[in-house]
Amino acid sequence: MKEAGEGKFCPFCSTRIEYEYYQYSHIGKFKCPNCGYGDNEIYKQATNVDLKKRIFQIGSVAYQIKFNSIYNIYNFVAVISCCNLYHIETEMIQKALSSFQLNNGRLEEIKINRYPYHYKLS
């Protein structure tokens, strides 16, 4: 794809966002030429990603996971970033990520007061 299908316009000033590159869908290096939204320094960066072995690193720390898609790597880097902001110990994060399993997904059915309810994660 040569252009993001979503995330084309700045959520703050509605100017068309300029991408330096796309990694996946609307994920990539971008910034708003009007207000500078997206022109941030990298906080955490996954390196040595091996989808076959299901492992990646952030800095010198390796994370073993049960998933083998780049989309999940993005999610886990976001989780690690949030955990670091709250000073959660690296060993605890590693343990949580290595044992995490997604049991349900989109269009899950749950019951609220005995009534079935379907919801869609977006």
C-alpha positions in Angstrom: 0.0 0.0 0.0 1.3 3.4 -0.9 -0.9 5.3 1.5 -2.5 4.8 4.9 -6.1 3.8 4.7 -6.8 5.6 8.0 -5.1 8.2 10.1 -4.7 10.6 7.1 -5.6 13.8 9.0 -4.3 15.3 12.2 -6.7 14.8 15.1 -5.8 18.2 16.4 -5.8 20.6 13.4 -7.3 18.4 10.6 -4.3 19.0 8.3 -3.3 16.1 6.1 -0.5 14.1 7.9 2.7 13.5 6.0 4.3 10.1 6.3 8.0 9.5 5.9 7.2 5.7 5.7 4.5 3.2 6.4 5.2 0.2 8.4 1.7 -1.3 8.6 -1.6 0.3 7.7 -1.4 3.8 9.3 1.6 2.9 11.5 4.8 4.5 10.5 6.8 7.7 10.9 4.6 10.7 10.4 4.0 14.3 11.4 1.6 17.0 10.8 3.2 19.8 8.8 0.9 22.4 10.5 1.1 21.7 14.3 3.9 19.1 14.5 1.7 16.3 15.9 3.6 13.0 15.6 7.1 14.5 15.6 8.1 12.7 18.7 11.3 11.0 19.8 11.2 7.2 20.0 10.5 6.1 23.6 10.8 2.3 23.1 11.9 0.5 20.0 11.7 -3.2 19.3 14.9 -4.7 17.8 16.0 -8.2 16.9 12.5 -9.2 16.2 12.3 -12.9 15.3 8.7 -13.9 14.6 9.6 -17.6 14.1 11.2 -17.8 17.6 8.6 -15.4 18.9 11.1 -13.1 20.6 12.1 -9.5 20.4 14.3 -7.0 22.4 13.9 -3.5 23.7 17.4 -2.3 24.6 19.3 -5.3 26.0 16.1 -6.9 27.4 14.6 -9.9 25.5 10.9 -10.7 25.6 9.5 -14.1 24.7 5.9 -14.1 23.5 3.3 -16.6 22.3 2.4 -14.7 19.1 4.2 -14.4 15.8 2.8 -11.3 14.1 4.3 -7.9 13.8 0.9 -6.4 14.9 1.4 -8.1 18.3 4.9 -6.8 18.6 3.5 -3.2 18.3 0.9 -4.0 21.0 3.5 -5.4 23.3 5.9 -2.5 22.8 3.0 -0.2 23.8 2.4 -2.3 26.9 6.0 -2.2 27.9 6.2 1.5 27.4 3.2 2.0 29.7 4.6 -0.4 32.3 7.9 1.5 32.2 6.2 4.8 32.9 4.7 3.2 36.0 8.0 1.7 37.0 6.8 -1.9 36.8 9.7 -4.3 37.1 11.2 -5.7 33.9 11.0 -9.3 35.2 7.3 -8.9 35.9 6.7 -7.6 32.4 8.7 -10.5 30.9 6.7 -13.0 32.9 3.4 -11.4 32.0 4.1 -11.2 28.3 5.6 -14.8 28.1 2.4 -16.3 29.6 -0.2 -14.0 28.1 -2.8 -15.8 25.9 -5.6 -14.1 24.1 -8.7 -16.2 25.0 -11.3 -14.1 23.2 -11.3 -11.8 20.3 -13.6 -9.7 18.3 -17.3 -10.3 18.4 -17.1 -12.0 21.8 -20.4 -12.9 23.5 -20.7 -12.2 27.2 -23.8 -12.2 29.5 -24.9 -9.2 31.5 -27.7 -9.9 33.9 -28.3 -13.2 32.1 -28.8 -11.5 28.7 -26.3 -12.3 25.9 -24.4 -9.3 24.7 -22.1 -9.2 21.6 -19.5 -6.6 21.3 -16.9 -5.8 18.8 -13.4 -4.6 19.8 -12.2 -1.9 17.6 
